[in-house]
Amino acid sequence: MIGPTQGKRGTAYARYGLLDLDSDVENNIPAYLTTFYHGEETTVTSMPTTGTAHYSGLSLGLNPKNVKYGDSYTADVEIDVDFANKKLDGKMNNWRLRNESDWTAEEKKQAQIKIPSTTRIAARISGNEFKGKTDNVSTEGKFYGPNAENIAGAFNDKNQSLQGVFGANRQ
């Protein structure tokens, strides 16, 4: 399992990450990568209904069309939520190779070609969930913890052949 849990950039009430199944550890080639997010959901009655909030965290992504090098990435996530108007807007930027120091020179050369640019997300909130699509990027997720302290979800950026998950803390 790959992904932050707690600590400086982790989340207290949500878990998210990449799951590496049936890896060829000797050759460092994952046979199958998948994403997940789950946790202690904010109850619908505990969701804020007024005001705004800013969330900051991390994203993990992968290119589902090319996992030959196990190319997975991490990015910084910034999300603004307007609870009164039931919408959220965010971006994932500063994408970089995850654990780049573990890669060989050839792996870095191959993977650097695929480093994504900024990924933008937008969604509508319904209850304790959100879902939306903007610029060919779909996203979905939920709020976690008391008073929506954390947010976590998944995205699919068809423009960059990139999919993944993210989690963030309310600032």
N, C-alpha and C positions, 0 to 999 in steps of 0.2 A: 504494500500500500504506500502510495506517495502522496503527501499532502500535509499542510500545517494543521495542528490541532489547537494547542493553547500556546501562551507565551506572547511575545511582543506583537506578532502579526497573526496569531491564531484567533479562533473564536471560542468563547466559553460554552455556547449552547448549540452550535452547529458544527457538523463534521462534513468535510468535502475532500475530494481527492481523485487520484487516478489509481485504478486497481490493475496491477500487472499480473496476469494469470498465465500459468504454464510457461514461464520464462526459460530460455536456454541460458542459464546463469554463466556457464563457462564462456560463451560467446557474447554475453551481454545483449542478447536480442530477445525482446519480449514477443511472445507468440500472440498475445492478445492484450490490448489495453482498453479499459472502459472507465467511465467516470461515474461518480456518485455524489450525492449530497443528502443529508438527513440530520435530524437532531430533535431537540425539545422545542416543538413549535409554539409560537405565541398563540394563545387562545384568541379567537375572533373578538371576544368581549374585552380583551386586554390590548387590542390594537389601537394605537393613537388615531384620532379622527380629525385632529386639527394640527396646524403647525408643519414645520419642515424638519428634516434631519439630514446630516451628511454622514456617510459610511465610508470607511477606508479599510482596505485589506489586500488580499492577493488572489490571483487567478492562476489556474493550471490549465494548459491546453495541449492538444496534440493534433497532428495531421493524420486523419484516419486513412488517407490514401497512401501514406508512406510511413510505416512504422519499422522499416528495415533497420534504422539506427536507433530505434527507441526514442525518436525525436519528440521530446516533450519540452514545454516551455513554461515559464512563469512570468507574470506581469503584475504591475501595481494596479489596483482597482480603486476608483473613486466613484461613488454613487450618491446622487442627491434625490431625496424622496420628499414629495409634497403629499402629506397625508390627507389634507383637506380636499385636494383635487384628485386624489387617488392615482398618482402617477409617479414614475421614477425614470430618471435619466442617468446614464453612467458611461464610463469609458474604462478600458483596460489598455494601459500603455506601458512603454518601456519593456516590451517583450524581450526575453533573453532565454538562452538555453538553460534548462535545469541541470544542475551539477556539471557545468561545463568543464570543470577541471578533471573530471573522470573520462573525458572523451579523448580519442586519438586524434592526431592531426587530420587524417582522412575523414573521420566522422565529423569533425568540426567543419571541414571544407564542404562536405555534402549538406550538412544541416544549416549552415549559415545562409545558404540560398533561400531557405524557407522561413527565415525569421519574420514573423508577422508585423504588420504596422498596427496602429491604434485600432481597437475594436470598440465600436459604440453600441450601447444597448438602450432600449426604451421599452417601457411596459406600463400596463394599467394594473392597479391593485384591486383585488376583490377579496374581501375578508382578510385572511393572513397570507394570501398567495398573490403572485404577480405573473403576468404573461404578456408578451408582445413581440413585435417585429419592426425593425427599422433598417433601411439600407441593406436588405438581404441578410440581416442578422436576427435570428430568433432567440428569445430568452424566456426562461420560466424559473420560478423559485418560490421561496417562502421566507417569512420572518420567524426568528427564533428567540426564545428567552422572554423574560418579563419585559413588557413595554417595548417589544421589538428591538432588543439590544443588538441582535445579530441579523444578518441577511445572508442567504446562500442560495445558489441556483446553478443552472446550466445554460450554456449558449451554443449556438451553431452558426458560425460565420461562413456562409457559402462563398463569399467573395475571396476568402483566403484559404479555403479548405481547412478550416480550423474549428475544432469543437473542444469544449472543456467545461470547467466548473469554476465557481468563485465563492468567496466568503469574505465578509467584512464586518467590522465593529462600528457601532454608532459612536460618533465623536462628540 
